[in-house]
């Protein structure tokens, strides 16, 4: 199997996954994700589309991909609640709240802490947008491998499994 290094320099990834991540279809999904991730109505609509997704020869309710769909939708559900209630439920919201609480704090220590929180909030926001982009790609039928063809679900599941794996690597290890 051909392996290439991910642009983040973390782990080698399969060439097919690298091609999907660099595809025009996924690039368009990443652009859309910027606006979707801050709009509760659009996030709800995206979750509805994911739940109603149909593929030729594969049922989304099959357990193989269902768990990953459920995990990704739970992230979006928390973001919707956060946007509507103002209560931080995602990493992005928690970091923004901590940063905002430090603004106007005492001296250089507060400034340095705010800079670190700004950077962490940017990274968390990018991660959230990545979830949104993958689910948007999953919901689209005219992506890299058209969903009406027999293998049309493979590219969708590949991206979905990848984004869940990225999130799992970011979680602290349970003791």
C-alpha positions as a Markdown table, in Angstrom:
| # | Residue | x | y | z |
|---|---|---|---|---|
| 1 | Unk | 0.0 | 0.0 | 0.0 |
| 2 | Unk | 1.3 | 3.4 | -0.9 |
| 3 | Unk | 1.6 | 5.7 | 2.1 |
| 4 | Unk | 2.1 | 9.5 | 2.1 |
| 5 | Unk | 2.7 | 11.9 | 5.0 |
| 6 | Unk | -0.3 | 14.0 | 6.0 |
| 7 | Unk | 0.2 | 17.7 | 5.7 |
| 8 | Unk | 0.0 | 18.0 | 9.4 |
| 9 | Unk | 3.1 | 15.8 | 9.6 |
| 10 | Unk | 1.5 | 13.5 | 12.2 |
| 11 | Unk | 0.9 | 10.1 | 10.6 |
| 12 | Unk | 1.2 | 8.6 | 7.2 |
| 13 | Unk | -2.1 | 8.3 | 5.4 |
| 14 | Unk | -3.3 | 6.1 | 2.6 |
| 15 | Unk | -2.9 | 7.7 | -0.8 |
| 16 | Unk | -6.6 | 7.3 | -1.6 |
| 17 | Unk | -7.5 | 9.2 | 1.6 |
| 18 | Unk | -5.0 | 11.9 | 0.7 |
| 19 | Unk | -6.6 | 12.2 | -2.8 |
| 20 | Unk | -10.1 | 12.5 | -1.2 |
| 21 | Unk | -8.8 | 15.2 | 1.2 |
| 22 | Unk | -7.3 | 17.1 | -1.7 |
| 23 | Unk | -10.3 | 16.6 | -4.0 |
| 24 | Unk | -12.3 | 19.6 | -5.4 |
| 25 | Unk | -15.4 | 18.1 | -3.9 |
| 26 | Unk | -14.0 | 18.0 | -0.3 |
| 27 | Unk | -12.4 | 21.5 | -0.8 |
| 28 | Unk | -15.9 | 22.8 | -1.5 |
| 29 | Unk | -17.2 | 21.1 | 1.6 |
| 30 | Unk | -14.5 | 22.7 | 3.7 |
| 31 | Unk | -15.5 | 26.1 | 2.3 |
| 32 | Unk | -19.2 | 25.5 | 3.1 |
| 33 | Unk | -18.3 | 24.2 | 6.6 |
| 34 | Unk | -17.1 | 27.7 | 7.7 |
| 35 | Unk | -20.6 | 29.1 | 7.4 |
| 36 | Unk | -22.5 | 26.0 | 8.4 |
| 37 | Unk | -20.6 | 25.6 | 11.7 |
| 38 | Unk | -21.9 | 28.9 | 13.1 |
| 39 | Unk | -25.6 | 28.5 | 12.0 |
| 40 | Unk | -27.8 | 26.2 | 14.2 |
| 41 | Unk | -30.4 | 26.0 | 11.4 |
| 42 | Unk | -27.9 | 24.9 | 8.8 |
| 43 | Unk | -26.3 | 22.4 | 11.3 |
| 44 | Unk | -29.8 | 20.9 | 12.0 |
| 45 | Unk | -30.5 | 20.6 | 8.2 |
| 46 | Unk | -27.1 | 18.9 | 7.7 |
| 47 | Unk | -27.9 | 16.4 | 10.5 |
| 48 | Unk | -31.3 | 15.7 | 8.8 |
| 49 | Unk | -29.6 | 15.1 | 5.5 |
| 50 | Unk | -27.1 | 12.7 | 7.0 |
| 51 | Unk | -29.9 | 10.8 | 8.8 |
| 52 | Unk | -31.8 | 10.4 | 5.5 |
| 53 | Unk | -28.7 | 9.5 | 3.4 |
| 54 | Unk | -29.3 | 6.7 | 0.9 |
| 55 | Unk | -26.6 | 4.8 | -1.0 |
| 56 | Unk | -26.8 | 2.2 | -3.8 |
| 57 | Unk | -26.2 | -1.2 | -2.2 |
| 58 | Unk | -25.5 | 0.1 | 1.4 |
| 59 | Unk | -27.8 | 1.1 | 4.2 |
| 60 | Unk | -26.6 | 3.9 | 6.6 |
| 61 | Unk | -28.2 | 2.1 | 9.5 |
| 62 | Unk | -25.7 | -0.8 | 9.0 |
| 63 | Unk | -23.6 | -0.9 | 12.1 |
| 64 | Unk | -20.3 | -0.6 | 10.2 |
| 65 | Unk | -20.7 | 3.1 | 9.6 |
| 66 | Unk | -23.5 | 4.0 | 12.0 |
| 67 | Unk | -21.3 | 4.4 | 15.0 |
| 68 | Unk | -19.1 | 7.0 | 13.2 |
| 69 | Unk | -22.2 | 8.8 | 11.9 |
| 70 | Unk | -23.6 | 9.0 | 15.4 |
| 71 | Unk | -20.4 | 10.2 | 17.0 |
| 72 | Unk | -20.0 | 13.0 | 14.3 |
| 73 | Unk | -23.7 | 14.0 | 14.7 |
| 74 | Unk | -23.2 | 14.2 | 18.5 |
| 75 | Unk | -20.5 | 16.8 | 18.0 |
| 76 | Unk | -22.9 | 18.8 | 15.8 |
| 77 | Unk | -25.7 | 18.4 | 18.3 |
| 78 | Unk | -23.4 | 19.8 | 21.1 |
| 79 | Unk | -22.5 | 22.8 | 18.8 |
| 80 | Unk | -26.2 | 23.5 | 18.1 |
| 81 | Unk | -26.9 | 23.6 | 21.8 |
| 82 | Unk | -23.9 | 25.8 | 22.4 |
| 83 | Unk | -25.0 | 28.3 | 19.7 |
| 84 | Unk | -28.6 | 28.4 | 20.8 |
| 85 | Unk | -28.2 | 28.4 | 24.6 |
| 86 | Unk | -24.8 | 30.2 | 25.0 |
| 87 | Unk | -23.6 | 27.4 | 27.2 |
| 88 | Unk | -20.3 | 26.1 | 26.0 |
| 89 | Unk | -20.6 | 22.4 | 25.1 |
| 90 | Unk | -17.8 | 21.9 | 22.6 |
| 91 | Unk | -14.0 | 22.5 | 22.9 |
| 92 | Unk | -14.4 | 25.6 | 20.8 |
| 93 | Unk | -17.0 | 27.2 | 23.1 |
| 94 | Unk | -15.2 | 26.3 | 26.3 |
| 95 | Unk | -11.9 | 27.8 | 25.0 |
| 96 | Unk | -13.7 | 31.0 | 23.8 |
| 97 | Unk | -15.4 | 31.3 | 27.2 |
| 98 | Unk | -12.0 | 30.9 | 29.1 |
| 99 | Unk | -10.3 | 33.4 | 26.7 |
| 100 | Unk | -13.1 | 36.0 | 27.1 |
| 101 | Unk | -12.9 | 35.6 | 30.9 |
| 102 | Unk | -9.2 | 36.4 | 30.8 |
| 103 | Unk | -9.5 | 39.5 | 28.7 |
| 104 | Unk | -8.9 | 42.6 | 30.9 |
| 105 | Unk | -7.0 | 40.4 | 33.4 |
| 106 | Unk | -3.9 | 41.6 | 35.3 |
| 107 | Unk | -0.6 | 42.1 | 33.5 |
| 108 | Unk | 1.4 | 40.1 | 31.0 |
| 109 | Unk | 0.4 | 36.7 | 32.4 |
| 110 | Unk | -3.2 | 37.3 | 31.3 |
| 111 | Unk | -2.0 | 38.4 | 27.9 |
| 112 | Unk | 0.1 | 35.3 | 27.4 |
| 113 | Unk | -2.7 | 33.1 | 28.6 |
| 114 | Unk | -5.1 | 34.8 | 26.2 |
| 115 | Unk | -2.8 | 34.2 | 23.3 |
| 116 | Unk | -2.5 | 30.5 | 24.1 |
| 117 | Unk | -6.3 | 30.3 | 24.4 |
| 118 | Unk | -6.7 | 32.2 | 21.1 |
| 119 | Unk | -4.5 | 29.6 | 19.4 |
| 120 | Unk | -6.3 | 26.7 | 21.1 |
| 121 | Unk | -9.7 | 28.1 | 20.1 |
| 122 | Unk | -8.6 | 28.5 | 16.5 |
| 123 | Unk | -7.4 | 24.9 | 16.4 |
| 124 | Unk | -10.6 | 23.6 | 18.1 |
| 125 | Unk | -12.7 | 25.7 | 15.6 |
| 126 | Unk | -10.8 | 24.2 | 12.7 |
| 127 | Unk | -11.5 | 20.7 | 14.1 |
| 128 | Unk | -15.2 | 21.5 | 14.4 |
| 129 | Unk | -15.2 | 22.7 | 10.8 |
| 130 | Unk | -13.6 | 19.5 | 9.7 |
| 131 | Unk | -16.4 | 17.5 | 11.3 |
| 132 | Unk | -18.9 | 19.7 | 9.5 |
| 133 | Unk | -17.1 | 19.4 | 6.2 |
| 134 | Unk | -16.9 | 15.6 | 6.4 |
| 135 | Unk | -20.6 | 15.3 | 7.3 |
| 136 | Unk | -21.5 | 17.8 | 4.5 |
| 137 | Unk | -19.4 | 15.6 | 2.1 |
| 138 | Unk | -21.2 | 12.5 | 3.4 |
| 139 | Unk | -24.6 | 14.1 | 2.8 |
| 140 | Unk | -23.8 | 15.2 | -0.8 |
| 141 | Unk | -24.6 | 12.7 | -3.5 |
| 142 | Unk | -22.4 | 14.3 | -6.2 |
| 143 | Unk | -19.0 | 13.9 | -4.5 |
| 144 | Unk | -15.8 | 12.3 | -5.7 |
| 145 | Unk | -17.4 | 8.8 | -6.1 |
| 146 | Unk | -21.1 | 9.4 | -7.0 |
| 147 | Unk | -23.4 | 7.8 | -4.4 |
| 148 | Unk | -25.7 | 6.3 | -6.9 |
| 149 | Unk | -23.0 | 3.8 | -8.0 |
| 150 | Unk | -22.4 | 0.6 | -6.0 |
| 151 | Unk | -19.1 | 1.7 | -4.4 |
| 152 | Unk | -20.4 | 5.3 | -3.8 |
| 153 | Unk | -20.4 | 5.0 | 0.0 |
| 154 | Unk | -16.8 | 4.0 | 0.3 |
| 155 | Unk | -15.3 | 7.5 | -0.1 |
| 156 | Unk | -17.9 | 8.9 | 2.4 |
| 157 | Unk | -17.1 | 6.2 | 5.0 |
| 158 | Unk | -13.4 | 6.6 | 4.5 |
| 159 | Unk | -13.6 | 10.4 | 5.3 |
| 160 | Unk | -16.0 | 9.7 | 8.2 |
| 161 | Unk | -13.7 | 7.1 | 9.7 |
| 162 | Unk | -10.7 | 9.3 | 9.3 |
| 163 | Unk | -12.3 | 12.4 | 11.0 |
| 164 | Unk | -13.4 | 10.2 | 13.9 |
| 165 | Unk | -9.9 | 8.7 | 14.2 |
| 166 | Unk | -8.4 | 12.3 | 14.2 |
| 167 | Unk | -10.8 | 13.2 | 17.1 |
| 168 | Unk | -9.9 | 10.0 | 19.0 |
| 169 | Unk | -6.2 | 10.8 | 18.8 |
| 170 | Unk | -6.9 | 14.2 | 20.3 |
| 171 | Unk | -8.8 | 12.9 | 23.3 |
| 172 | Unk | -6.8 | 12.4 | 26.5 |
| 173 | Unk | -6.1 | 8.7 | 27.3 |
| 174 | Unk | -8.4 | 7.2 | 29.8 |
| 175 | Unk | -6.6 | 5.6 | 32.8 |
